[in-house]
């Protein structure tokens, strides 16, 4: 029997029932739905809409439904359509007609909006915990292997010598901003829609602040129509996930590259790699590749949510039923990818393939320009001189190891005997002591700052 059977002479077609049900997704919120019902029953009793005895019967029945759900014994029929109807139907089976009083002063519209917000509050905390893990894994790696000399790349071409820790900290800082975005999104999620009913509120003397407090919300959504129709907080969470996944995809791409013999910077742990069914030597970075691949999925979830809401008139429309599948997938996928990424960073092995290969390399060209600039030469002129030295070496199929003081002076008289000392890759990294630079003193300072921002 449908909830609206008083209005209709016949029920929906079987195909319509299958087409419109959302039980498969909604059952992921059964605990949140029951929590909302407990709070609503308490409030109804406190304002005098049900008796204390009726409230106790409802609480006891809801406890049974929750126990059945946790034991895997709660198996609603498709005809119940969604988790709200399913819980109410089972509750009424258990407690009788008093079960029907639980729906006083609420609608499925405000129920689902409440359930989703409760679900998000828990899952955003879990998402943040995995971000903390991933940042911590990066910081541990900085402290363990950060003083490994590598090229800093731009356009995937060697730019300047840096410490590996400098590179890893760039990722850690980016993830810390994802934590800030989660905190911002959570502030907007943390408002209760319960009591908004279908979209116009109710004539009953309910106390929305009381149910908000019982459910741990920091306040209420003030406008009842906004409370049931708003999905911008879902899109915001999906956007946070999409941004984070873009970040993880960049990390994953670097791990794929760095683990290839052509780079040889890292060796992936066997826990996060697979082999080949035909090539025995292979150690494939499948975990990183899957993170990279799942990024498109989460981006799609965001687009699905934004497109679903586009052009909908206020207030509730059935289109909004499609929000949970995309939202849940975005949050679950991002949380899982962060966990995998933390595992990869924690368990890989860092090699030191560059120290000798960077000696005399053209990525030291900026050092020569900076040397001249420190002597008072305009930087554009210094840049030109350094470029001519690069060309001189390239024309002779050599590198900066071929330079001597006489050659430097021939290119510019400001060069002095100490100029050749600037062609040391490690020294080049250590000279960059400006705030946020790659000098080790700056790296250790940033580690302290980032660790201070993590839960103790």
FENQUI-V329254 format. One record per backbone hydrogen bond with DSSP energy under -0.5 kcal/mol. CO is the residue of the C=O (numbers start at 0). NH is the residue of the N-H. If there is no record, write none. Layout:
BEGIN
co={CO:CO}
nh={NH:NH}
END
This chain:
BEGIN
co={1:3:3:12:13:14:15:16:21:21:22:24:25:26:28:29:30:31:32:33:34:35:36:37:38:39:40:41:42:43:43:44:50:51:52:53:54:55:56:57:58:59:60:61:62:63:64:65:66:67:67:68:72:76:77:79:80:80:81:82:83:84:85:86:87:88:89:90:91:94:95:96:97:98:99:100:102:106:107:108:109:110:111:112:113:114:115:116:117:118:119:120:121:122:123:124:125:126:127:128:129:130:131:132:133:134:135:136:137:138:139:140:141:144:145:146:147:149:150:151:151:153:156:159:161:162:162:163:164:165:166:167:168:169:170:171:172:173:174:175:176:177:178:179:180:181:182:183:184:184:185:188:189:191:192:195:195:203:206:207:208:209:210:211:212:218:219:221:222:223:224:225:230:231:232:233:234:235:236:237:238:239:240:241:242:243:244:245:246:247:248:249:250:251:252:253:254:255:256:257:257:259:259:264:266:268:269:271:273:277:278:278:283:283:284:285:286:287:288:289:290:292:292:293:294:295:296:297:298:299:300:301:302:303:304:305:308:316:317:318:319:320:321:322:323:324:325:326:327:328:329:330:331:332:333:334:335:336:337:338:339:340:341:342:343:348:348:353:355:357:359:360:361:363:363:364:365:366:367:368:369:370:371:371:372:377:378:379:380:381:382:383:384:385:386:387:388:389:390:391:392:392:393:398:399:403:404:405:406:407:407:411:415:416:417:418:419:420:422:422:423:424:425:426:427:428:430:431:433:438:438:439:440:441:442:443:444:445:446:447:448:449:450}
nh={4:6:7:16:17:18:19:20:24:25:26:27:28:29:32:33:34:35:36:37:38:39:40:41:42:43:44:45:46:48:49:47:54:55:56:57:58:59:60:61:62:63:64:65:66:67:68:69:70:72:73:71:74:79:80:81:21:22:85:86:87:88:89:90:91:92:93:94:95:97:98:99:100:101:102:103:105:110:111:112:113:114:115:116:117:118:119:120:121:122:123:124:125:126:127:128:129:130:131:132:133:134:135:136:137:138:139:140:141:142:143:144:145:147:164:148:163:161:152:158:159:156:153:151:149:165:166:167:168:169:170:171:172:173:174:175:176:177:178:179:180:181:182:183:184:185:186:187:187:188:189:190:217:220:195:198:200:205:210:211:212:213:214:216:215:191:221:223:226:227:228:229:234:235:236:237:238:239:240:241:242:243:244:245:246:247:248:249:250:251:252:253:254:255:256:257:258:259:259:264:265:262:263:350:348:271:272:286:283:279:275:281:273:285:288:289:290:291:292:293:294:295:296:297:298:299:300:301:302:303:304:305:306:307:308:309:311:319:320:321:322:323:325:326:327:328:329:330:331:332:333:334:335:336:337:338:339:340:341:342:343:344:345:346:347:266:350:357:358:360:399:363:364:366:367:368:369:370:371:372:373:374:374:376:375:381:382:383:384:385:386:387:388:389:390:391:392:393:394:395:395:397:396:401:402:407:408:409:410:410:411:414:418:419:420:421:422:423:359:424:427:428:429:430:431:431:432:438:436:441:442:443:444:445:446:447:448:449:450:451:452:452:453}
END
